[in-house]
Amino acid sequence: MELPIVLTASAIEMSDFGLNPFISFTGGFPSKIVPQRILKWHLYPATKDNGDSTAAFAPYGMRKIEALLAREFGESNVVTCTPSNLPKFVGPETKAIGISTMDPLGIGFVSRTYTSLVGFGREPISAAEFRELMNNPIMRKYGSKIIVGGSGSWQIIRGNMQDAYGIDTVVIGEGDRAAAEIFRKAVQGEPLPKIVQTEKPKMEEIPLITKPSLFGVVEITRGCGKGCQFCSPTMRTRYSFPLERIKKEAELNARAGSRMIVLQTDDIFLYKCKERFIPNKKAIVELIETIDRIPGVEYIQPAHAALSPVVYDQKIIEEIAPMLVEKGRWPYNGKKVASIEVGIETGSVRLMEKHMKGKALPLEVKDWPEIVTQAIGIFNDNGIYPLATLVTGLPDETTEDTLATMELVDDLKGTKIFYVPLFFTSEEDCLLRASRQMDLRHLTELQWDFFATCWQHNIAIWHPQYRPLYAAGAMFGFMFYYMWKHGAKVLQPMMKLVGFPKS
């Protein structure tokens, strides 16, 4: 059944990873170490279809665009499907193929870091899958216009791959206001601009999804406003969506069989926050209680949380944690726990003041290390074990700054936290986009030690039973590779990681 508008994404972005959103980070890991067909079967199986080859679930952003286009062109003229089902919908009548992407070239924070660290320079899975999608002959067989958007579309421009992939239009930014006009031009055969830099939408221009999203994602806030210079959400207008609107989208997902509801936000404490980013306890508790009562919801997963509000008003955590733990996705030592992604980023007050001063609001940035340790303690006391990002190689980072981060990690020793240490990456839509990115060549011995310390903690807390096996593999594999590639500076950090004391 050929349709005028077909929407899709790469295979890895059309999977729910067995309903485990944190496993989606593996898209930034290297491909070809394990054959992709095996990874697709075990790690990121395609979302099921509805019996008519349309996707039962799809990325949330794509569902937003689908809702806009269905309103503009009629629901019968727009379809979303997995890459394997493209031949069933793309034909002579297809005027436009829309593609959503988060990491098309594998140059985001996670991809750049872990492909270089563990992949011996191999291509990230996310990039390999995007390339496979773009090389599919069906994409150009009938002359359909190819329109690419999503949070990773900037990579195509940065990597100079628009022409190589035969992409007619790359959409940079939020598509709520611009999508209908771009696709109208494609359908009517009018010339398309190569690059569209979108305008920020008003809240009333942002549609409700009309079909279910992967992971049961619903958007509770958009944008941030705290001004972190390496982060793109601060460039967007901040909205807190009405509770009734959030409830409608969550109920739609639950009715479709999504057992999980992911509350999409750059910080749950932004939801209806007050002046100076003071958290609104009443609104946050009401939000979690509302989602908790929806029939069929087994798991509730807030996407992100800031740390300062936890310290500012720990009663919020005390009230919502029982619901989050009861509907947590992960066990730890036989008991249910909840998790949430938090951004520690650095232990250096100097770097905080320079690049992300607003991150400490509504508290004072000078107290950042104490804020972090207190917040993680409050989370842990209430059964919430966070996943935390840290960034090394920030612009102007000194040895003293790295040591401050190491000291903070040492202060957190024994806490239930999973570290994701990352290289600084200058994404296109952030204030530090012109700054030099960190890479393996520029890592100091201390920064290698930082990575080793974080992963030593992860193994000790989360998988201590695998330590002997990991140590053997690292000793005879990674250690010698890294010494050959990067010199003696990696010896002590690698020995520390596998359990040998530093001399």
C-alpha positions in Angstrom: 0.0 0.0 0.0 1.9 3.1 -1.3 1.4 6.3 0.7 2.5 9.9 0.0 4.4 10.3 3.3 6.4 7.5 5.1 8.2 8.0 8.4 10.9 5.8 9.8 14.2 5.6 11.8 17.2 3.3 11.9 16.7 -0.2 13.3 18.3 0.7 16.6 16.0 3.7 17.1 13.0 1.6 16.3 13.6 -0.7 19.3 12.7 -0.6 23.0 15.7 -2.7 24.0 13.4 -5.1 25.9 11.8 -2.2 27.7 15.1 -1.1 29.2 15.8 2.6 28.2 19.3 2.6 29.7 20.4 -0.2 27.4 19.8 2.2 24.5 23.2 3.8 25.5 24.8 0.8 23.8 24.0 2.5 20.5 27.2 4.4 21.1 29.3 1.3 21.4 31.3 -0.1 18.5 29.7 -2.2 15.8 31.2 -5.3 14.1 32.8 -6.7 17.2 29.5 -8.7 17.4 27.7 -9.1 14.0 24.8 -6.7 13.6 22.3 -9.4 12.9 23.0 -10.9 16.3 22.8 -7.5 18.0 19.4 -6.8 16.3 18.0 -10.2 17.5 19.2 -10.0 21.1 20.0 -6.3 21.9 17.6 -4.2 19.9 14.8 -6.2 18.3 12.5 -4.2 16.1 9.3 -2.9 17.6 6.4 -5.1 16.7 3.9 -4.1 14.0 0.1 -3.7 14.1 -0.6 -6.6 11.8 -0.6 -4.2 8.8 3.2 -3.6 8.8 2.8 -0.2 10.5 4.9 0.3 13.7 3.1 -0.4 16.9 5.5 1.9 18.7 7.8 4.6 17.5 10.2 7.3 18.8 8.2 10.0 20.7 9.5 12.9 18.5 8.5 11.0 15.4 5.0 10.4 16.8 4.7 14.2 17.3 5.6 14.9 13.7 3.3 12.1 12.6 0.4 13.7 14.5 1.1 17.1 12.8 1.3 15.5 9.3 -1.8 13.4 9.8 -3.7 16.6 10.7 -2.4 18.4 7.7 -2.6 15.6 5.0 -5.1 13.1 6.5 -4.2 10.1 8.6 -4.6 7.7 5.6 -1.8 9.5 3.8 0.9 9.2 6.6 2.5 6.0 7.9 5.3 5.1 10.3 7.1 1.8 9.9 10.3 0.0 10.7 13.1 0.0 8.0 12.4 -3.6 7.1 8.8 -2.7 6.2 9.7 0.3 3.9 9.1 -1.7 0.7 5.5 -2.2 1.7 4.7 1.5 1.8 7.3 3.3 -0.4 6.4 3.3 -4.1 5.7 5.7 -7.1 3.1 7.6 -5.1 5.5 8.3 -2.2 6.5 11.9 -2.2 8.5 12.2 1.1 10.3 9.9 3.4 10.9 11.4 6.9 13.6 10.1 9.1 14.1 10.7 12.8 17.7 10.4 14.2 19.5 10.9 17.4 23.1 9.9 16.6 23.4 9.3 12.8 27.2 9.6 12.6 28.0 8.4 16.1 29.6 11.7 17.3 27.5 12.3 20.3 28.8 12.2 23.9 28.4 8.5 24.4 29.4 7.4 20.9 32.6 9.4 20.7 33.6 8.3 24.2 33.0 4.5 24.1 33.7 3.8 20.5 37.2 5.2 21.0 37.7 3.7 24.4 36.5 0.1 23.8 36.1 -0.1 20.1 39.6 0.3 18.7 38.2 3.1 16.5 35.3 1.1 15.0 32.1 2.7 13.9 29.4 3.0 16.5 26.3 0.8 16.2 24.1 3.9 15.8 26.1 5.2 12.9 26.2 1.7 11.2 22.5 1.3 11.4 21.8 4.8 10.1 24.2 4.2 7.2 22.4 0.9 6.5 19.1 2.7 6.4 20.3 5.4 4.1 21.9 2.9 1.7 18.6 1.0 1.3 17.8 1.2 -2.4 14.2 1.8 -1.7 15.0 5.2 -0.4 15.8 6.6 -3.9 14.0 4.1 -6.1 11.0 6.3 -6.8 12.5 9.8 -6.4 11.0 10.4 -3.0 12.3 13.5 -1.1 14.3 12.5 1.9 13.8 14.7 5.0 15.9 14.1 8.1 15.3 15.7 11.5 15.7 14.8 15.2 18.1 15.7 18.0 21.1 14.3 16.1 20.4 15.9 12.7 23.2 18.5 13.3 25.7 15.6 12.9 24.9 15.3 9.2 25.8 18.9 8.6 28.9 18.8 10.9 30.1 15.6 9.2 29.4 16.9 5.7 27.3 13.9 4.8 24.1 15.4 3.5 25.0 14.9 -0.2 26.7 11.6 0.4 23.5 10.2 1.9 21.3 11.9 -0.7 19.3 13.8 1.9 17.2 16.6 0.4 16.5 18.5 3.6 18.1 18.5 7.1 15.9 20.0 9.8 17.8 21.5 12.7 15.8 22.2 15.9 12.3 21.5 17.1 10.0 20.5 14.2 6.6 21.3 15.6 6.2 24.6 13.7 8.1 23.8 10.5 7.3 20.2 9.7 3.9 20.7 8.0 5.3 23.3 5.5 8.4 21.2 4.6 6.4 18.2 3.8 3.7 20.2 2.0 6.5 21.4 -0.4 7.7 17.8 -0.9 4.2 16.5 -1.6 3.5 19.3 -4.1 6.8 18.9 -5.8 8.2 22.3 -4.9 11.9 22.9 -4.3 13.1 22.1 -0.8 15.7 24.0 1.2 18.8 21.9 2.0 18.8 23.0 5.6 16.0 24.3 7.8 16.8 26.0 11.1 13.5 25.9 12.8 11.8 28.5 15.0 10.9 27.7 18.6 7.3 26.6 18.8 4.6 28.0 21.1 3.1 25.5 23.5 -0.2 25.4 21.6 1.7 24.4 18.4 3.0 21.2 20.0 0.6 18.4 19.2 -0.4 15.5 21.4 0.7 12.2 20.1 -2.1 10.1 18.6 -0.2 6.8 18.4 1.9 5.1 21.1 5.6 5.8 21.6 8.5 3.6 22.4 9.1 3.2 26.1 5.7 4.9 26.7 7.4 8.2 26.5 5.4 11.3 27.4 6.8 14.8 27.6 6.3 16.6 30.9 8.6 19.5 30.3 10.6 20.9 27.4 13.7 23.1 27.6 15.6 24.0 30.7 16.9 27.6 31.0 19.7 27.0 33.5 22.3 27.9 30.9 24.8 25.0 30.9 27.0 25.8 28.0 27.6 22.2 26.8 23.9 21.3 26.8 21.3 21.8 24.0 18.1 21.8 26.1 19.1 25.2 27.6 18.6 26.6 24.0 14.9 25.8 24.0 12.0 27.6 25.5 11.0 26.0 28.8 7.4 24.6 29.1 5.7 22.5 31.7 2.8 20.7 30.0 -0.6 20.6 31.7 -1.2 17.5 33.8 -4.3 16.5 31.8 -2.4 16.6 28.6 0.4 14.4 30.1 -2.3 12.0 31.4 -3.9 11.6 28.0 -0.6 10.6 26.3 0.2 8.2 29.1 -3.2 6.6 28.9 -2.9 6.2 25.2 0.5 4.4 25.6 -0.9 2.2 28.4 -4.0 1.2 26.3 -1.6 0.2 23.5 0.2 -2.2 25.8 3.2 -0.1 26.9 3.9 -1.4 30.4 6.3 1.5 31.0 5.8 5.3 31.1 8.9 7.3 30.6 8.5 10.9 31.8 10.5 12.9 29.3 12.2 15.9 30.8 15.6 17.5 31.2 14.9 17.6 34.9 11.7 16.4 36.7 12.1 19.2 39.2 11.5 21.8 36.4 7.9 20.6 36.3 5.9 23.7 37.2 8.9 25.1 39.1 8.7 28.4 40.8 11.0 31.4 40.6 14.7 30.7 40.7 14.0 27.1 39.9 12.5 26.3 43.3 10.8 22.9 42.9 7.0 22.6 43.1 6.5 19.7 45.4 2.8 19.6 45.1 2.8 19.5 41.3 5.5 16.9 41.1 3.8 14.6 43.7 0.5 15.0 41.9 2.1 14.1 38.6 3.6 10.9 39.9 0.4 9.9 41.7 -1.6 10.5 38.5 0.7 8.3 36.4 0.8 5.7 39.2 -3.0 5.3 39.0 -3.2 4.6 35.3 -4.3 1.0 34.7 -1.7 -1.2 33.0 1.4 0.9 34.0 3.9 -1.4 35.6 7.0 0.8 35.4 7.4 4.6 35.9 10.7 6.0 34.7 11.5 9.7 35.0 14.2 10.5 32.4 16.4 13.0 34.2 16.7 14.8 37.5 18.9 17.7 38.8 20.7 17.2 42.1 20.2 20.6 43.8 16.4 20.3 44.2 16.9 17.0 46.0 18.9 18.8 48.7 16.7 21.9 48.7 13.6 19.8 49.5 14.2 16.2 50.2 10.6 15.6 51.2 9.8 15.5 47.5 11.9 12.4 47.1 10.5 10.9 50.3 6.9 11.3 48.9 7.5 10.1 45.3 10.2 7.4 45.9 7.8 4.8 47.2 5.8 4.9 44.0 8.9 5.0 41.8 10.5 2.1 43.7 7.3 0.0 43.6 7.1 0.6 39.8 10.9 0.4 39.3 12.3 -1.5 36.4 15.4 -2.9 38.0 16.2 -5.1 41.0 19.3 -4.8 43.2 20.3 -7.7 45.4 16.8 -9.1 45.1 14.9 -6.0 45.9 13.2 -3.4 43.7 14.9 -0.1 43.2 14.3 3.0 41.1 16.8 4.8 38.9 17.1 8.1 37.2 19.8 9.9 35.1 21.5 12.7 36.8 24.3 15.0 35.7 27.3 15.4 38.1 29.6 16.5 35.2 32.5 17.7 37.3 33.7 18.2 40.9 35.4 21.4 40.0 33.6 24.5 41.4 35.7 26.6 39.1 34.4 24.8 36.0 30.9 24.9 37.4 31.0 28.6 37.8 32.5 29.1 34.3 30.3 26.7 32.2 27.2 25.6 34.2 26.6 28.0 37.1 22.8 27.6 36.9 23.1 23.8 37.4 23.3 24.4 41.2 20.1 26.4 41.4 18.2 27.0 43.6 21.3 26.5 45.8 24.8 28.1 45.5 27.3 26.8 43.0 30.2 27.2 45.5 28.7 24.2 47.4 28.5 21.9 44.4 30.6 18.9 45.7 28.5 18.9 49.0 25.3 19.2 47.0 26.2 16.1 44.9 27.2 13.9 47.9 24.1 14.9 49.9 21.7 14.4 46.9 23.1 10.9 46.1 22.8 10.0 49.8 19.1 11.1 49.8 18.4 9.2 46.6 20.0 6.0 48.0 18.3 6.3 51.4 15.0 6.3 49.5 15.8 3.3 47.2 16.8 5.4 44.1 20.1 4.4 42.5 21.0 7.0 39.9 22.9 6.7 36.6 25.3 9.7 36.6 27.2 11.4 33.8 30.6 13.0 34.3 32.4 15.0 31.7 36.2 15.2 31.3 38.0 17.5 28.9 35.8 20.5 29.3 37.3 23.7 27.8 40.0 25.1 30.0 40.0 22.0 32.3 43.2 21.9 34.4 44.9 19.2 36.5 43.3 20.8 39.6 39.9 20.5 38.0 40.3 16.8 37.2 41.6 16.2 40.8 38.5 17.9 42.2 36.3 15.5 40.2 38.4 12.5 41.4 38.0 13.7 45.0 34.3 13.9 44.5 34.2 10.4 43.1 36.2 9.3 46.1 33.7 11.0 48.5 30.9 8.9 46.8 32.8 5.6 47.3 30.4 2.9 48.2 27.2 4.7 47.1 24.7 3.0 44.8 25.4 4.9 41.6 26.4 3.9 38.1 28.9 6.3 36.5 29.0 7.1 32.8 32.2 9.1 32.3 32.2 11.0 29.0 34.5 13.0 26.8 33.4 16.6 26.3 31.6 16.9 23.0 30.8 20.2 21.3 27.3 19.6 19.9 26.1 22.0 17.3 23.1 23.4 19.2 25.0 24.4 22.4 26.9 27.4 23.5 30.3 25.6 23.5 29.8 24.4 19.9 33.1 26.0 18.7 35.2 24.5 21.5 37.7 21.7 20.9 36.4 18.3 21.7 38.2 15.9 24.0 39.6 12.6 22.5 41.9 9.8 23.5 45.0 11.5 22.1 44.7 14.3 24.6 43.8 12.3 27.7 46.3 12.8 30.5 47.3 10.0 32.8 45.1 11.5 35.5 42.1 11.6 33.1 42.8 7.9 32.2 42.8 7.3 36.0 39.4 9.1 36.2 37.9 6.7 33.7 39.4 3.7 35.4 38.2 4.8 38.8 34.6 5.3 37.6 34.5 1.9 36.0 36.2 0.2 39.0 33.3 1.6 41.1 30.7 0.3 38.6 32.1 -3.2 38.6 32.5 -3.3 42.4 29.0 -2.1 43.1 27.0 -3.7 40.2 28.8 -6.8 39.1 31.5 -7.8 41.5 31.1 -11.5 40.5 32.5 -10.6 37.0 35.7 -8.9 38.3 38.1 -11.8 37.9 36.9 -12.5 34.3 37.0 -8.8 33.5 40.5 -8.5 35.0 41.8 -11.3 32.8 40.3 -9.8 29.7 41.6 -6.3 30.4 45.1 -7.6 31.4 45.6 -9.5 28.1 43.6 -7.4 25.8 42.8 -3.7 26.4 45.9 -3.0 28.5 48.4 -4.0 25.9 46.4 -2.4 23.1 46.2 0.9 25.0 49.9 0.8 26.0 50.8 0.3 22.3 48.5 3.0 21.2 48.9 5.7 23.9 52.1 4.9 25.8 53.0 4.3 29.4 50.5 6.8 30.8 47.8 4.2 30.6 49.6 1.5 32.5 48.8 2.5 36.1 45.1 3.4 35.4 44.6 0.0 33.6 46.3 -1.9 36.5 44.1 0.0 38.9 41.0 -0.9 37.0 41.7 -4.7 37.0 42.6 -4.6 40.7 46.3 -4.0 41.1 47.3 -1.4 43.7 49.0 1.7 42.4 52.7 1.7 43.1 
